[in-house]
Amino acid sequence: MKYLITYDIREPKRWHKVFKFLKKKGLNVQLSCFEVEVESNELEELIDEILELIDPLEDKVYFFPISAAASGLITKLGKIEELNESKVL
């Protein structure tokens, strides 16, 4: 399933670590927003890996599921990029 992952990381070093980590996993659609596709059994591992990079008392990370039906309804304007199959977990 696809997820839209957004985050607000307070400390620049932690922000950069999360950015670099997610850039390997999915498509960077905005500065702190990634589209990532994971199998259902891999989501918990992804969450655990991100938890190791953030400070849960200061930072926020949101995972918004994008169903296959909703994915087909997404409207993209401007420079269009698609999730690269090689970045799918």
Gaussian input, Z-matrix of N, CA and C with variables (Angstrom, degrees):
# hf/3-21g

backbone

0 1
 N
 C     1     B1
 C     2     B2     1     A1
 N     3     B3     2     A2     1     D1
 C     4     B4     3     A3     2     D2
 C     5     B5     4     A4     3     D3
 N     6     B6     5     A5     4     D4
 C     7     B7     6     A6     5     D5
 C     8     B8     7     A7     6     D6
 N     9     B9     8     A8     7     D7
 C    10    B10     9     A9     8     D8
 C    11    B11    10    A10     9     D9
 N    12    B12    11    A11    10    D10
 C    13    B13    12    A12    11    D11
 C    14    B14    13    A13    12    D12
 N    15    B15    14    A14    13    D13
 C    16    B16    15    A15    14    D14
 C    17    B17    16    A16    15    D15
 N    18    B18    17    A17    16    D16
 C    19    B19    18    A18    17    D17
 C    20    B20    19    A19    18    D18
 N    21    B21    20    A20    19    D19
 C    22    B22    21    A21    20    D20
 C    23    B23    22    A22    21    D21
 N    24    B24    23    A23    22    D22
 C    25    B25    24    A24    23    D23
 C    26    B26    25    A25    24    D24
 N    27    B27    26    A26    25    D25
 C    28    B28    27    A27    26    D26
 C    29    B29    28    A28    27    D27
 N    30    B30    29    A29    28    D28
 C    31    B31    30    A30    29    D29
 C    32    B32    31    A31    30    D30
 N    33    B33    32    A32    31    D31
 C    34    B34    33    A33    32    D32
 C    35    B35    34    A34    33    D33
 N    36    B36    35    A35    34    D34
 C    37    B37    36    A36    35    D35
 C    38    B38    37    A37    36    D36
 N    39    B39    38    A38    37    D37
 C    40    B40    39    A39    38    D38
 C    41    B41    40    A40    39    D39
 N    42    B42    41    A41    40    D40
 C    43    B43    42    A42    41    D41
 C    44    B44    43    A43    42    D42
 N    45    B45    44    A44    43    D43
 C    46    B46    45    A45    44    D44
 C    47    B47    46    A46    45    D45
 N    48    B48    47    A47    46    D46
 C    49    B49    48    A48    47    D47
 C    50    B50    49    A49    48    D48
 N    51    B51    50    A50    49    D49
 C    52    B52    51    A51    50    D50
 C    53    B53    52    A52    51    D51
 N    54    B54    53    A53    52    D52
 C    55    B55    54    A54    53    D53
 C    56    B56    55    A55    54    D54
 N    57    B57    56    A56    55    D55
 C    58    B58    57    A57    56    D56
 C    59    B59    58    A58    57    D57
 N    60    B60    59    A59    58    D58
 C    61    B61    60    A60    59    D59
 C    62    B62    61    A61    60    D60
 N    63    B63    62    A62    61    D61
 C    64    B64    63    A63    62    D62
 C    65    B65    64    A64    63    D63
 N    66    B66    65    A65    64    D64
 C    67    B67    66    A66    65    D65
 C    68    B68    67    A67    66    D66
 N    69    B69    68    A68    67    D67
 C    70    B70    69    A69    68    D68
 C    71    B71    70    A70    69    D69
 N    72    B72    71    A71    70    D70
 C    73    B73    72    A72    71    D71
 C    74    B74    73    A73    72    D72
 N    75    B75    74    A74    73    D73
 C    76    B76    75    A75    74    D74
 C    77    B77    76    A76    75    D75
 N    78    B78    77    A77    76    D76
 C    79    B79    78    A78    77    D77
 C    80    B80    79    A79    78    D78
 N    81    B81    80    A80    79    D79
 C    82    B82    81    A81    80    D80
 C    83    B83    82    A82    81    D81
 N    84    B84    83    A83    82    D82
 C    85    B85    84    A84    83    D83
 C    86    B86    85    A85    84    D84
 N    87    B87    86    A86    85    D85
 C    88    B88    87    A87    86    D86
 C    89    B89    88    A88    87    D87
 N    90    B90    89    A89    88    D88
 C    91    B91    90    A90    89    D89
 C    92    B92    91    A91    90    D90
 N    93    B93    92    A92    91    D91
 C    94    B94    93    A93    92    D92
 C    95    B95    94    A94    93    D93
 N    96    B96    95    A95    94    D94
 C    97    B97    96    A96    95    D95
 C    98    B98    97    A97    96    D96
 N    99    B99    98    A98    97    D97
 C   100   B100    99    A99    98    D98
 C   101   B101   100   A100    99    D99
 N   102   B102   101   A101   100   D100
 C   103   B103   102   A102   101   D101
 C   104   B104   103   A103   102   D102
 N   105   B105   104   A104   103   D103
 C   106   B106   105   A105   104   D104
 C   107   B107   106   A106   105   D105
 N   108   B108   107   A107   106   D106
 C   109   B109   108   A108   107   D107
 C   110   B110   109   A109   108   D108
 N   111   B111   110   A110   109   D109
 C   112   B112   111   A111   110   D110
 C   113   B113   112   A112   111   D111
 N   114   B114   113   A113   112   D112
 C   115   B115   114   A114   113   D113
 C   116   B116   115   A115   114   D114
 N   117   B117   116   A116   115   D115
 C   118   B118   117   A117   116   D116
 C   119   B119   118   A118   117   D117
 N   120   B120   119   A119   118   D118
 C   121   B121   120   A120   119   D119
 C   122   B122   121   A121   120   D120
 N   123   B123   122   A122   121   D121
 C   124   B124   123   A123   122   D122
 C   125   B125   124   A124   123   D123
 N   126   B126   125   A125   124   D124
 C   127   B127   126   A126   125   D125
 C   128   B128   127   A127   126   D126
 N   129   B129   128   A128   127   D127
 C   130   B130   129   A129   128   D128
 C   131   B131   130   A130   129   D129
 N   132   B132   131   A131   130   D130
 C   133   B133   132   A132   131   D131
 C   134   B134   133   A133   132   D132
 N   135   B135   134   A134   133   D133
 C   136   B136   135   A135   134   D134
 C   137   B137   136   A136   135   D135
 N   138   B138   137   A137   136   D136
 C   139   B139   138   A138   137   D137
 C   140   B140   139   A139   138   D138
 N   141   B141   140   A140   139   D139
 C   142   B142   141   A141   140   D140
 C   143   B143   142   A142   141   D141
 N   144   B144   143   A143   142   D142
 C   145   B145   144   A144   143   D143
 C   146   B146   145   A145   144   D144
 N   147   B147   146   A146   145   D145
 C   148   B148   147   A147   146   D146
 C   149   B149   148   A148   147   D147
 N   150   B150   149   A149   148   D148
 C   151   B151   150   A150   149   D149
 C   152   B152   151   A151   150   D150
 N   153   B153   152   A152   151   D151
 C   154   B154   153   A153   152   D152
 C   155   B155   154   A154   153   D153
 N   156   B156   155   A155   154   D154
 C   157   B157   156   A156   155   D155
 C   158   B158   157   A157   156   D156
 N   159   B159   158   A158   157   D157
 C   160   B160   159   A159   158   D158
 C   161   B161   160   A160   159   D159
 N   162   B162   161   A161   160   D160
 C   163   B163   162   A162   161   D161
 C   164   B164   163   A163   162   D162
 N   165   B165   164   A164   163   D163
 C   166   B166   165   A165   164   D164
 C   167   B167   166   A166   165   D165
 N   168   B168   167   A167   166   D166
 C   169   B169   168   A168   167   D167
 C   170   B170   169   A169   168   D168
 N   171   B171   170   A170   169   D169
 C   172   B172   171   A171   170   D170
 C   173   B173   172   A172   171   D171
 N   174   B174   173   A173   172   D172
 C   175   B175   174   A174   173   D173
 C   176   B176   175   A175   174   D174
 N   177   B177   176   A176   175   D175
 C   178   B178   177   A177   176   D176
 C   179   B179   178   A178   177   D177
 N   180   B180   179   A179   178   D178
 C   181   B181   180   A180   179   D179
 C   182   B182   181   A181   180   D180
 N   183   B183   182   A182   181   D181
 C   184   B184   183   A183   182   D182
 C   185   B185   184   A184   183   D183
 N   186   B186   185   A185   184   D184
 C   187   B187   186   A186   185   D185
 C   188   B188   187   A187   186   D186
 N   189   B189   188   A188   187   D187
 C   190   B190   189   A189   188   D188
 C   191   B191   190   A190   189   D189
 N   192   B192   191   A191   190   D190
 C   193   B193   192   A192   191   D191
 C   194   B194   193   A193   192   D192
 N   195   B195   194   A194   193   D193
 C   196   B196   195   A195   194   D194
 C   197   B197   196   A196   195   D195
 N   198   B198   197   A197   196   D196
 C   199   B199   198   A198   197   D197
 C   200   B200   199   A199   198   D198
 N   201   B201   200   A200   199   D199
 C   202   B202   201   A201   200   D200
 C   203   B203   202   A202   201   D201
 N   204   B204   203   A203   202   D202
 C   205   B205   204   A204   203   D203
 C   206   B206   205   A205   204   D204
 N   207   B207   206   A206   205   D205
 C   208   B208   207   A207   206   D206
 C   209   B209   208   A208   207   D207
 N   210   B210   209   A209   208   D208
 C   211   B211   210   A210   209   D209
 C   212   B212   211   A211   210   D210
 N   213   B213   212   A212   211   D211
 C   214   B214   213   A213   212   D212
 C   215   B215   214   A214   213   D213
 N   216   B216   215   A215   214   D214
 C   217   B217   216   A216   215   D215
 C   218   B218   217   A217   216   D216
 N   219   B219   218   A218   217   D217
 C   220   B220   219   A219   218   D218
 C   221   B221   220   A220   219   D219
 N   222   B222   221   A221   220   D220
 C   223   B223   222   A222   221   D221
 C   224   B224   223   A223   222   D222
 N   225   B225   224   A224   223   D223
 C   226   B226   225   A225   224   D224
 C   227   B227   226   A226   225   D225
 N   228   B228   227   A227   226   D226
 C   229   B229   228   A228   227   D227
 C   230   B230   229   A229   228   D228
 N   231   B231   230   A230   229   D229
 C   232   B232   231   A231   230   D230
 C   233   B233   232   A232   231   D231
 N   234   B234   233   A233   232   D232
 C   235   B235   234   A234   233   D233
 C   236   B236   235   A235   234   D234
 N   237   B237   236   A236   235   D235
 C   238   B238   237   A237   236   D236
 C   239   B239   238   A238   237   D237
 N   240   B240   239   A239   238   D238
 C   241   B241   240   A240   239   D239
 C   242   B242   241   A241   240   D240
 N   243   B243   242   A242   241   D241
 C   244   B244   243   A243   242   D242
 C   245   B245   244   A244   243   D243
 N   246   B246   245   A245   244   D244
 C   247   B247   246   A246   245   D245
 C   248   B248   247   A247   246   D246
 N   249   B249   248   A248   247   D247
 C   250   B250   249   A249   248   D248
 C   251   B251   250   A250   249   D249
 N   252   B252   251   A251   250   D250
 C   253   B253   252   A252   251   D251
 C   254   B254   253   A253   252   D252
 N   255   B255   254   A254   253   D253
 C   256   B256   255   A255   254   D254
 C   257   B257   256   A256   255   D255
 N   258   B258   257   A257   256   D256
 C   259   B259   258   A258   257   D257
 C   260   B260   259   A259   258   D258
 N   261   B261   260   A260   259   D259
 C   262   B262   261   A261   260   D260
 C   263   B263   262   A262   261   D261
 N   264   B264   263   A263   262   D262
 C   265   B265   264   A264   263   D263
 C   266   B266   265   A265   264   D264

   B1=1.4484
   B2=1.5215
   B3=1.3188
   B4=1.4607
   B5=1.5251
   B6=1.3284
   B7=1.4574
   B8=1.5156
   B9=1.3083
   B10=1.4515
   B11=1.5200
   B12=1.3262
   B13=1.4606
   B14=1.5246
   B15=1.3154
   B16=1.4607
   B17=1.5238
   B18=1.3179
   B19=1.4633
   B20=1.5172
   B21=1.3234
   B22=1.4640
   B23=1.5197
   B24=1.3193
   B25=1.4604
   B26=1.5182
   B27=1.3127
   B28=1.4664
   B29=1.5261
   B30=1.2968
   B31=1.4670
   B32=1.5234
   B33=1.3481
   B34=1.4638
   B35=1.5361
   B36=1.3272
   B37=1.4699
   B38=1.5242
   B39=1.3313
   B40=1.4686
   B41=1.5237
   B42=1.3356
   B43=1.4646
   B44=1.5316
   B45=1.3240
   B46=1.4658
   B47=1.5308
   B48=1.3239
   B49=1.4647
   B50=1.5275
   B51=1.3268
   B52=1.4673
   B53=1.5257
   B54=1.3215
   B55=1.4675
   B56=1.5306
   B57=1.3444
   B58=1.4719
   B59=1.5314
   B60=1.3217
   B61=1.4574
   B62=1.5289
   B63=1.3365
   B64=1.4628
   B65=1.5251
   B66=1.3200
   B67=1.4662
   B68=1.5320
   B69=1.3278
   B70=1.4631
   B71=1.5265
   B72=1.3290
   B73=1.4661
   B74=1.5175
   B75=1.3474
   B76=1.4559
   B77=1.5059
   B78=1.3141
   B79=1.4576
   B80=1.5229
   B81=1.3123
   B82=1.4666
   B83=1.5260
   B84=1.3395
   B85=1.4630
   B86=1.5252
   B87=1.3091
   B88=1.4609
   B89=1.5253
   B90=1.3152
   B91=1.4647
   B92=1.5290
   B93=1.3006
   B94=1.4668
   B95=1.5253
   B96=1.3298
   B97=1.4570
   B98=1.5265
   B99=1.3325
   B100=1.4569
   B101=1.5226
   B102=1.3303
   B103=1.4548
   B104=1.5281
   B105=1.3313
   B106=1.4581
   B107=1.5279
   B108=1.3163
   B109=1.4656
   B110=1.5203
   B111=1.3267
   B112=1.4595
   B113=1.5214
   B114=1.3102
   B115=1.4656
   B116=1.5248
   B117=1.3071
   B118=1.4661
   B119=1.5263
   B120=1.3265
   B121=1.4693
   B122=1.5304
   B123=1.3272
   B124=1.4642
   B125=1.5260
   B126=1.3238
   B127=1.4611
   B128=1.5265
   B129=1.3218
   B130=1.4608
   B131=1.5266
   B132=1.3232
   B133=1.4679
   B134=1.5274
   B135=1.3307
   B136=1.4688
   B137=1.5318
   B138=1.3119
   B139=1.4658
   B140=1.5304
   B141=1.3237
   B142=1.4705
   B143=1.5263
   B144=1.3320
   B145=1.4657
   B146=1.5274
   B147=1.3180
   B148=1.4701
   B149=1.5253
   B150=1.3282
   B151=1.4720
   B152=1.5182
   B153=1.3148
   B154=1.4592
   B155=1.5247
   B156=1.3384
   B157=1.4616
   B158=1.5248
   B159=1.3214
   B160=1.4643
   B161=1.5214
   B162=1.3232
   B163=1.4549
   B164=1.5275
   B165=1.3415
   B166=1.4622
   B167=1.5324
   B168=1.3155
   B169=1.4614
   B170=1.5296
   B171=1.3269
   B172=1.4671
   B173=1.5271
   B174=1.3212
   B175=1.4573
   B176=1.5251
   B177=1.3433
   B178=1.4634
   B179=1.5233
   B180=1.3252
   B181=1.4606
   B182=1.5219
   B183=1.3434
   B184=1.4627
   B185=1.5180
   B186=1.3296
   B187=1.4604
   B188=1.5276
   B189=1.3191
   B190=1.4519
   B191=1.5249
   B192=1.3430
   B193=1.4636
   B194=1.5278
   B195=1.3266
   B196=1.4622
   B197=1.5274
   B198=1.3180
   B199=1.4669
   B200=1.5268
   B201=1.3203
   B202=1.4679
   B203=1.5206
   B204=1.3187
   B205=1.4663
   B206=1.5315
   B207=1.3369
   B208=1.4611
   B209=1.5239
   B210=1.3273
   B211=1.4650
   B212=1.5198
   B213=1.3252
   B214=1.4615
   B215=1.5125
   B216=1.3127
   B217=1.4663
   B218=1.5197
   B219=1.3237
   B220=1.4690
   B221=1.5243
   B222=1.3113
   B223=1.4570
   B224=1.5213
   B225=1.3235
   B226=1.4672
   B227=1.5212
   B228=1.3127
   B229=1.4632
   B230=1.5196
   B231=1.3124
   B232=1.4593
   B233=1.5078
   B234=1.3271
   B235=1.4643
   B236=1.5263
   B237=1.3116
   B238=1.4624
   B239=1.5257
   B240=1.3123
   B241=1.4595
   B242=1.5166
   B243=1.3139
   B244=1.4583
   B245=1.5139
   B246=1.3323
   B247=1.4561
   B248=1.5191
   B249=1.3156
   B250=1.4618
   B251=1.5275
   B252=1.3181
   B253=1.4652
   B254=1.5256
   B255=1.3276
   B256=1.4615
   B257=1.5162
   B258=1.3352
   B259=1.4507
   B260=1.5109
   B261=1.3151
   B262=1.4502
   B263=1.5114
   B264=1.3318
   B265=1.4718
   B266=1.5125
   A1=108.93
   A2=115.10
   A3=120.26
   A4=109.75
   A5=114.59
   A6=121.55
   A7=108.99
   A8=115.28
   A9=121.71
   A10=105.08
   A11=116.58
   A12=121.73
   A13=107.85
   A14=115.72
   A15=121.23
   A16=108.20
   A17=115.29
   A18=117.83
   A19=111.46
   A20=113.00
   A21=122.87
   A22=105.59
   A23=116.12
   A24=122.55
   A25=107.79
   A26=117.17
   A27=122.28
   A28=114.46
   A29=117.94
   A30=121.27
   A31=109.59
   A32=118.98
   A33=122.09
   A34=115.20
   A35=118.13
   A36=119.16
   A37=110.91
   A38=116.67
   A39=120.01
   A40=109.88
   A41=116.89
   A42=120.44
   A43=110.00
   A44=116.34
   A45=120.23
   A46=111.34
   A47=117.51
   A48=120.83
   A49=110.94
   A50=116.90
   A51=120.62
   A52=109.64
   A53=117.44
   A54=121.58
   A55=110.80
   A56=116.89
   A57=120.94
   A58=111.08
   A59=117.10
   A60=121.28
   A61=110.56
   A62=116.84
   A63=120.02
   A64=112.32
   A65=117.37
   A66=119.98
   A67=110.81
   A68=117.37
   A69=121.71
   A70=111.60
   A71=116.54
   A72=121.41
   A73=114.25
   A74=117.17
   A75=117.77
   A76=113.39
   A77=114.65
   A78=123.38
   A79=110.14
   A80=116.54
   A81=122.70
   A82=107.82
   A83=117.06
   A84=120.44
   A85=113.15
   A86=117.06
   A87=124.12
   A88=106.46
   A89=117.14
   A90=120.82
   A91=112.67
   A92=118.43
   A93=121.69
   A94=110.91
   A95=115.13
   A96=120.76
   A97=109.50
   A98=115.81
   A99=121.31
   A100=111.00
   A101=115.38
   A102=122.27
   A103=106.16
   A104=115.79
   A105=121.31
   A106=108.38
   A107=116.03
   A108=120.11
   A109=108.92
   A110=115.93
   A111=121.48
   A112=109.64
   A113=114.89
   A114=120.44
   A115=107.13
   A116=117.10
   A117=120.78
   A118=112.42
   A119=116.91
   A120=119.76
   A121=112.50
   A122=119.20
   A123=122.30
   A124=113.22
   A125=116.92
   A126=120.24
   A127=111.72
   A128=117.09
   A129=119.88
   A130=111.47
   A131=117.36
   A132=120.91
   A133=110.62
   A134=116.87
   A135=121.27
   A136=110.14
   A137=116.24
   A138=120.71
   A139=110.43
   A140=116.77
   A141=120.46
   A142=111.84
   A143=116.84
   A144=120.41
   A145=111.29
   A146=116.67
   A147=119.91
   A148=110.12
   A149=117.16
   A150=120.13
   A151=111.99
   A152=117.75
   A153=121.23
   A154=112.24
   A155=117.21
   A156=121.64
   A157=113.79
   A158=117.00
   A159=119.99
   A160=111.53
   A161=115.06
   A162=122.61
   A163=105.95
   A164=118.02
   A165=120.31
   A166=114.29
   A167=117.40
   A168=120.09
   A169=112.22
   A170=117.26
   A171=121.37
   A172=113.76
   A173=117.70
   A174=122.02
   A175=111.71
   A176=115.38
   A177=121.61
   A178=108.87
   A179=115.77
   A180=121.99
   A181=106.63
   A182=116.08
   A183=121.91
   A184=109.75
   A185=116.25
   A186=123.39
   A187=107.72
   A188=117.17
   A189=121.67
   A190=108.49
   A191=118.21
   A192=119.45
   A193=111.06
   A194=114.98
   A195=121.47
   A196=106.57
   A197=116.64
   A198=120.16
   A199=109.65
   A200=115.82
   A201=120.42
   A202=109.91
   A203=117.26
   A204=120.73
   A205=110.86
   A206=116.33
   A207=120.50
   A208=111.21
   A209=116.99
   A210=121.17
   A211=111.44
   A212=116.10
   A213=120.59
   A214=113.94
   A215=117.36
   A216=122.06
   A217=113.82
   A218=116.76
   A219=120.53
   A220=109.79
   A221=116.64
   A222=122.93
   A223=107.92
   A224=116.22
   A225=121.30
   A226=108.12
   A227=116.01
   A228=122.08
   A229=109.39
   A230=117.15
   A231=120.50
   A232=111.45
   A233=116.40
   A234=122.02
   A235=109.21
   A236=116.62
   A237=122.03
   A238=110.32
   A239=115.54
   A240=121.72
   A241=107.39
   A242=115.67
   A243=121.09
   A244=109.22
   A245=115.95
   A246=121.90
   A247=108.86
   A248=115.92
   A249=122.75
   A250=109.00
   A251=117.10
   A252=120.71
   A253=111.75
   A254=118.89
   A255=120.53
   A256=112.47
   A257=117.46
   A258=120.52
   A259=112.50
   A260=117.57
   A261=120.45
   A262=107.85
   A263=116.51
   A264=121.28
   A265=111.12
   D1=147.32
   D2=176.51
   D3=-85.35
   D4=146.99
   D5=174.97
   D6=-132.37
   D7=143.79
   D8=168.49
   D9=-98.19
   D10=117.00
   D11=-178.10
   D12=-108.80
   D13=120.97
   D14=177.76
   D15=-121.08
   D16=152.59
   D17=-177.57
   D18=-151.47
   D19=154.39
   D20=173.94
   D21=-130.29
   D22=101.71
   D23=-176.88
   D24=-107.01
   D25=124.12
   D26=-172.32
   D27=-73.04
   D28=-35.91
   D29=-174.24
   D30=-102.08
   D31=128.38
   D32=-174.43
   D33=-55.94
   D34=-38.40
   D35=179.83
   D36=-64.87
   D37=-43.44
   D38=177.85
   D39=-65.56
   D40=-41.94
   D41=178.56
   D42=-56.59
   D43=-45.84
   D44=-178.14
   D45=-64.47
   D46=-38.38
   D47=178.55
   D48=-63.88
   D49=-43.62
   D50=178.72
   D51=-65.83
   D52=-42.98
   D53=178.68
   D54=-58.13
   D55=-50.01
   D56=-179.43
   D57=-62.54
   D58=-40.60
   D59=179.58
   D60=-62.38
   D61=-50.00
   D62=-177.42
   D63=-70.35
   D64=-29.04
   D65=177.77
   D66=-61.81
   D67=-30.34
   D68=176.92
   D69=-75.98
   D70=-20.46
   D71=-173.43
   D72=-99.08
   D73=-23.42
   D74=-173.73
   D75=-163.29
   D76=-163.82
   D77=-175.28
   D78=-95.87
   D79=124.73
   D80=177.54
   D81=-79.69
   D82=105.38
   D83=-176.67
   D84=-95.49
   D85=-21.97
   D86=174.53
   D87=-150.84
   D88=175.03
   D89=-174.80
   D90=-52.55
   D91=-48.58
   D92=-178.88
   D93=-121.57
   D94=43.71
   D95=-175.07
   D96=-147.37
   D97=125.40
   D98=-178.14
   D99=-128.21
   D100=146.32
   D101=169.91
   D102=-101.47
   D103=121.03
   D104=-175.69
   D105=-130.37
   D106=139.27
   D107=175.67
   D108=-112.44
   D109=125.55
   D110=179.55
   D111=-135.08
   D112=151.32
   D113=171.48
   D114=-73.77
   D115=153.82
   D116=-176.09
   D117=-57.86
   D118=-34.95
   D119=-179.71
   D120=-77.22
   D121=-8.71
   D122=-179.16
   D123=-100.54
   D124=-11.25
   D125=-176.98
   D126=-62.02
   D127=-44.96
   D128=-179.01
   D129=-61.58
   D130=-38.43
   D131=177.68
   D132=-64.29
   D133=-41.57
   D134=178.01
   D135=-61.80
   D136=-44.44
   D137=178.69
   D138=-61.50
   D139=-45.23
   D140=179.27
   D141=-60.71
   D142=-40.50
   D143=179.66
   D144=-65.27
   D145=-39.54
   D146=178.52
   D147=-69.45
   D148=-38.18
   D149=177.69
   D150=-58.83
   D151=-30.61
   D152=177.93
   D153=-71.37
   D154=-20.35
   D155=-176.13
   D156=-95.65
   D157=-18.32
   D158=-173.48
   D159=-109.17
   D160=169.16
   D161=169.86
   D162=-105.50
   D163=105.33
   D164=-175.10
   D165=-62.75
   D166=-14.74
   D167=178.00
   D168=-84.47
   D169=-17.68
   D170=-177.53
   D171=-118.88
   D172=-31.81
   D173=-170.03
   D174=-101.58
   D175=160.18
   D176=177.80
   D177=-131.49
   D178=135.25
   D179=174.50
   D180=-135.22
   D181=130.96
   D182=-179.88
   D183=-119.16
   D184=138.91
   D185=175.94
   D186=-115.27
   D187=112.03
   D188=178.40
   D189=-105.98
   D190=114.63
   D191=178.99
   D192=-69.16
   D193=142.40
   D194=176.26
   D195=-120.52
   D196=106.38
   D197=-179.13
   D198=-67.08
   D199=163.12
   D200=178.36
   D201=-59.70
   D202=-39.31
   D203=179.40
   D204=-64.91
   D205=-44.96
   D206=-180.00
   D207=-67.98
   D208=-34.74
   D209=-179.89
   D210=-58.81
   D211=-37.59
   D212=178.78
   D213=-71.76
   D214=-12.88
   D215=-178.76
   D216=-99.73
   D217=-1.55
   D218=-177.75
   D219=-68.97
   D220=132.08
   D221=175.64
   D222=-103.44
   D223=126.42
   D224=179.27
   D225=-118.77
   D226=133.73
   D227=179.09
   D228=-120.00
   D229=152.14
   D230=178.08
   D231=82.60
   D232=-151.01
   D233=-179.11
   D234=-64.34
   D235=112.78
   D236=-174.11
   D237=-95.99
   D238=128.01
   D239=174.68
   D240=-127.43
   D241=147.69
   D242=178.67
   D243=-115.59
   D244=155.37
   D245=177.71
   D246=-64.04
   D247=123.68
   D248=-178.29
   D249=-75.87
   D250=130.82
   D251=-179.16
   D252=-57.38
   D253=-30.30
   D254=-178.73
   D255=-70.73
   D256=-14.26
   D257=179.29
   D258=-96.83
   D259=-0.41
   D260=178.10
   D261=-75.97
   D262=130.64
   D263=-177.75
   D264=-65.17

